[in-house]
Amino acid sequence: MFKKNKLFVVSVMVMALVIGLSSFSIVASAEKKNSITFGIVPWSESLAIGSLIEHILEVDLGVNVNSMNPDIGAAYTAIKQGDMDLFVESWLPLTHEAYWGESAADLTDFGPIYEDALLCWAVPNYVPEDVVSSVEDLGKEEVKEKMDGEVVGIDPGAGLMQHSEVMMEEYPELEDWELKDSSDYAMVAELKRRMQRDNWTVVTLWKPHFAFARFDIRCIDEPENILGAEERVHMVGRKDFMSVYPNEVSEFLSRFYLPIDKVNELTDMHDENGDAAGGMFANKYPELVDYWLHGMDALD
């Protein structure tokens, strides 16, 4: 799904930005162009994708990368203020709708890095589907009792949690239920602990996520569609990114795209191997990396 016109769009944006540069910003670009402050939101697939992008920036493009792991709200604020140069991931059109509305005019959108993403609540498959197939089924007394009346969530700033909070208000079946804040990995640890004991539980999740490869779980229906439908996930940079960094860096970022199955593979690889996964994935798929770096020339 690599789109040829992305490079054309990038070229037009570069020309427009260059025309408007002041002598001050030209000096600034000379000082900053070889160092990037990269925000990688601490979600499993973000950390995995971040390790791959960081590997290519450092190894193939010679850019010094200073990575950090802000929560999503802090990431949007930092990119808007120019305190951070680049970050993943921005979920659109629904999950980060509020953040995007406040920040879009002050950032560079490099476009989708993957699509077919989905937010959901999930339960173990040993919970009978004829008992729990929908959020509305959580209103059953036996279900509430077996799940202790709590939904295990992630970090409170996440769009998934914001929309889950709306669900808590909108579904009468969730009255007296509690949405518990934690983090991505704390949620997974709690899911694993409960499943080892065959306990019933419900967690906030999304696809892609390695939990769907590691555990026998399923998403349940959400009739009000508060969590939305399938989404696309973008990479964004500071507003003046293309004037501050060399064309080869901006062009690489504009071409970077992964099919959802490759995101799942990379995420699983990162969970097993940590940040070494970026280099491992790049070595496994050199043709993909070659395209990101060289565009259509790599296909000759």
N, C-alpha and C positions, 0 to 999 in steps of 0.2 A: 504494500500500500504506500510505497514511496512516491510522492507526488513531484513530478518534474517542475511544476510551476512554483514550488516553494523557493527554489533558488532564485527565480525571477523576482518573486516578492521581496526576498532578502536584499537583492541588488537594488531595487527601487528604494527600499527603506534606507539602505546605506547611503545612497546618493542624496536623499532628502536630509538626512542627519548631517552629512559632511558639509552641505551648503550652509547650514545654520551654525556651524561650529565657530566659536570665538577663539582668539589666540590663547586665552586662558585654558580652555578645555583641551586644546591641542597639546599644551605643555603637560596637562594632567594625564592625558592618554599616554604620553611618552614615559611617565613615571609609573603608571599602573598596569600597562598592557601585559606584563609577564607574571602577574600575580592575581589570582582570583579568590575571593572569599565566597565559598560555596555552602549554601544552606541545604542540608539534607534532613527533612522532617523525619523524626525517629519512628517511622512505620516500616514494617519488614520489607515491603517491596521498594520503598523509597531508599532505604539503606542499600539494598541490592543494586538498584539502578544507579544510585550515587557512586557506588564503588566502581562501576564500569565507566561512567563518565569521567570520574577522577583519574582512573587509570589511563584513559586515552588522552586527556588533557596533559598529564604529566609525562607519560612515556612517548607518545606520538607527536605531541605539539609543544613540548618543552615548557609548559606553563606551571608555575608554582601554585599549588592549591592549598588553601587554608580552609578546611571543612569544619562545620559546626552543625549542631543538631537542635535547632530552635523548634518550639511548637508552631503550629500553623499560623496563629495570630501574630506572633512575634516575627515570623518569616515575612509576612506581607508588610508589616510595619517597617522592617529593616530594608527590604527591597525598595519600598516607596521612598524612604529617606536616603537611599544610596549607601547605607551602612553595610549592605551585603550586595554582591554582584550577581548572584545566580542562585536559584533554588528549585527543587522538586519536592512535592508535586502539587499542582493546582488542578483541582477536580471541578469540571464544568459540564453542564451549565448550572446544576442545582447545588451540589454540596458546598461549594465555596462562593455561592452567589453573592452573599453579603460582603465578603472580603473583596471579591472581584469588582463589585460596583463601586467600592471606595478607592480602589487602587489601580484599576486598569489603565487610566490615563497617565499613570506615573511608572509604567514598567514596559519592558519589551517582551512580547509574547512570541516564543519560538515555535509555537504550534504544538499539536498533540505528540506525545512520546509513546502513548499506547491508547487503545480504545477498548470498548466492551467491558469497562469497569462497572461494578455494581455494588451498592450498599445493601446490607440485609441484616436481619437477626437470624441466628442459626442455633440449631439444637442437635444433639447426638441422634444418630439414626436408630438407636435402640429405644428412643421415645416413639411410641407407635404413631404412625402418620394419621391414623383415623382418630387419634386423640388430640394431637397437636400438628396441624397443618398450616395454621394461620396465627397471626398476632391475636386475633379475637379469641382463639382457644385458650389463651393465657388467663382468661376470665373464669375458666372452670376451677372450682374449688380444689379438686384433687390435683390439678396441675400446679396451682399456686402453692399448695402445701408441699408438693414434692420438689419445687424449685425455690422454696424458701421466700417466695415473693420478691425475688431480686433479679435484675438484668445486669450481667457483668459487662461493663463498658470499658472504654479506653480513656485517653487523656481528654480532659474536659473542653479544651479549645478546639477539638476536631469537629469538622462539619458533621460527621456521622453522629457525634454526641449531641450537637445542637439540634439536629433533626430528630434524634431519639427523644430528646427532652420534649419536643413538640408532640411526639407520639404519646408520651406519658400523659399529656394534657387532653389530647384529642380522643383517645380510646377509653371509653368508660370501663372496659374490661381490665385496664391497667390501674384502676383506682386502688390505692394502698400498696402498689408495687413500688420498689425502689430501684432507680438507675444508679449503679455504683461506678464512680470514677476509678480508673486505674491507669494502665498504659497498654500499648500493644502487647508487649511481651508478658506483662503481669496477667493480662486477660488470657493469653494462651496458656500460661502456667496454671491458672485456675481452671481452665477448661480441661487440661490434661489431668489435673488432680481429681476433679470430679468424675471424669470419664473412667479413670482407673478404679473408681469405687462404684461405677454404674449409676451414679447419681444423675438425676434429671437436672438440666441447666439450660439457660438461654443466654447467648452472648451477642454483642454487637460485632459484626464482621463485615468484610468486603472482599470482592474478587478483583484482582488476584491477591491471594494470600496462601502461604505455605500450609496453613492449617487445613485447607481442603485436601491437600495431598497427604498430610500426616494423620488426620483423624477422620473417622467415619461419621461425617456430619452433613447436614443439609440446611439450606436457607428455608425459611417459612414465608408464606404469603403475607403481604402487607397491603390490605385492600384499599386503604385511603391514599396509597402512593406517596406518602410523606417522604419516604426515602428516595423517591424518584425511580427512574428507569436507568438503562445503561448509560454510562457517561464516558467522556474522554478526559484524559489526564495530560496536562500541559507542563512544559518547562518554561520558566520566566526569568528575565534578567532585569537589571536596573535600566532606567529609561534611556540612558546614553550608552548602553552596552556596546552597540555597534561602532560608535565613534571612539571608544576607549580601547577596544581590543582588535587585534589583527583580523582581517577578513577570514583567514583560515579557521579561526576559532569560532566566529559567528556562523560560518558556513557549516562547520561540523555540527554545531548545536541545532541549526535549522534542519539538518538532514536526519538527525538522530530519531529513530522510530523503531519500536519493537512490536511484533505481533503478540497477542496476549499469551499464546503458548510459550513464547520465549521469555516473557516476563515471569511466568510461573516457574520455568526452568531456572532462571537466574535467581529468583527469590529463594527457591529451595536450595540452590547451590550456596547462596550467601548464608542461609541459616546453618548450613553444615560447615562452611569454611571461613565465615567472616569476610572481612574486606578483601581477602585474597581472591574472592569469587570474581571480582572485576577482571583481573588479569587472566583467570582461568577461562572465563566466558569469551574474552577477546581472542585468546589462543585457539579456542574451539571453533570460533566463527570468524576467521580472518577476512573472508570475502565481505561480510557484513561491515566490519570495521573499515575495510578499504573503501567501500561505498560511502560511508559516513564522512570519511576524510577527503575523498577525491571526487565524489559525485559521479556523474555519468561517465567520466573518463575511466573509472574503475571497471566499467562494464564493457569496454572495448576489447 
